[in-house]
Amino acid sequence: MQVLVRDNNVEQALRVLKKKLQREGVFREMKQRREFEKPSERRAREKGEAVRRAKKAARKQAQREGLLPAPKRKLPAGKARPGAPRPPSAV
């Protein structure tokens, strides 16, 4: 894994590296490897993860087909949604 440091901005490079490691699941794996996990617990955990992935894939597919409503979008901070009451102006 490689992260470029631009303009000697090490803090930003560290944030990017942490985000990449989080996305890859490195932190989760490190936490799991701290203690011994019995094979039966490992199988149960992996099966649960597989079930969650399958449910998520099925939910996304149903949303694409229009059987479920799409998730609500989050608006950026400072933007009001259309039709929302506006605060009184200080005139």
C-alpha positions as CSV (number, residue, x, y, z in Angstrom):
1,M,0.0,0.0,0.0
2,Q,1.4,3.4,-0.9
3,V,0.4,6.9,0.1
4,L,1.9,10.0,-1.4
5,V,2.9,12.9,0.8
6,R,2.2,16.2,-0.9
7,D,3.7,19.6,0.1
8,N,5.2,18.0,3.3
9,N,1.6,17.5,4.6
10,V,2.2,14.4,6.7
11,E,-1.0,14.7,8.7
12,Q,-3.1,14.5,5.5
13,A,-1.1,11.5,4.3
14,L,-1.7,9.7,7.6
15,R,-5.4,10.4,7.4
16,V,-5.5,8.9,3.9
17,L,-3.4,5.9,5.0
18,K,-5.8,5.2,8.0
19,K,-8.8,5.4,5.7
20,K,-7.2,2.9,3.3
21,L,-6.3,0.5,6.1
22,Q,-9.9,0.8,7.5
23,R,-11.4,0.1,4.1
24,E,-9.2,-3.0,3.7
25,G,-10.2,-4.3,7.1
26,V,-6.6,-4.3,8.5
27,F,-7.7,-2.9,11.9
28,R,-10.5,-5.4,12.3
29,E,-8.1,-8.3,11.5
30,M,-5.5,-7.0,14.0
31,K,-8.1,-6.9,16.7
32,Q,-9.2,-10.4,16.0
33,R,-5.6,-11.8,16.0
34,R,-4.9,-10.4,19.5
35,E,-6.6,-13.4,21.1
36,F,-6.9,-17.0,20.0
37,E,-10.2,-17.7,18.2
38,K,-11.5,-21.3,18.5
39,P,-12.3,-22.9,15.1
40,S,-16.0,-23.2,15.9
41,E,-16.1,-19.4,16.8
42,R,-14.3,-18.6,13.6
43,R,-16.8,-20.6,11.5
44,A,-19.7,-19.0,13.2
45,R,-18.2,-15.5,12.7
46,E,-17.5,-16.1,9.0
47,K,-21.0,-17.6,8.5
48,G,-22.5,-14.5,10.1
49,E,-20.4,-12.2,7.9
50,A,-21.5,-14.1,4.8
51,V,-25.2,-13.8,5.8
52,R,-24.8,-10.1,6.3
53,R,-23.1,-9.7,2.9
54,A,-25.8,-11.7,1.2
55,K,-28.6,-9.7,2.9
56,K,-26.9,-6.4,1.9
57,A,-26.6,-7.6,-1.7
58,A,-30.2,-8.7,-1.8
59,R,-31.3,-5.4,-0.4
60,K,-29.3,-3.4,-3.0
61,Q,-30.7,-5.6,-5.8
62,A,-34.3,-5.0,-4.6
63,Q,-33.6,-1.3,-4.5
64,R,-32.3,-1.3,-8.0
65,E,-35.4,-3.2,-9.2
66,G,-37.6,-0.7,-7.4
67,L,-39.1,-3.2,-4.9
68,L,-37.7,-1.2,-2.0
69,P,-37.4,2.6,-1.6
70,A,-33.9,4.0,-2.2
71,P,-32.1,5.2,1.0
72,K,-32.5,8.9,1.8
73,R,-29.7,11.1,0.7
74,K,-27.8,13.1,3.2
75,L,-27.6,16.8,2.4
76,P,-24.4,18.7,2.9
77,A,-24.3,20.9,6.0
78,G,-25.8,24.3,5.5
79,K,-28.2,23.2,2.7
80,A,-31.9,23.1,3.4
81,R,-34.1,20.6,1.7
82,P,-36.6,21.9,-0.8
83,G,-40.0,22.7,0.7
84,A,-38.6,22.9,4.3
85,P,-39.7,25.9,6.3
86,R,-37.1,28.6,6.3
87,P,-36.0,30.5,9.5
88,P,-37.3,34.1,9.7
89,S,-34.9,36.6,8.2
90,A,-33.4,39.2,10.5
91,V,-34.4,42.4,8.7
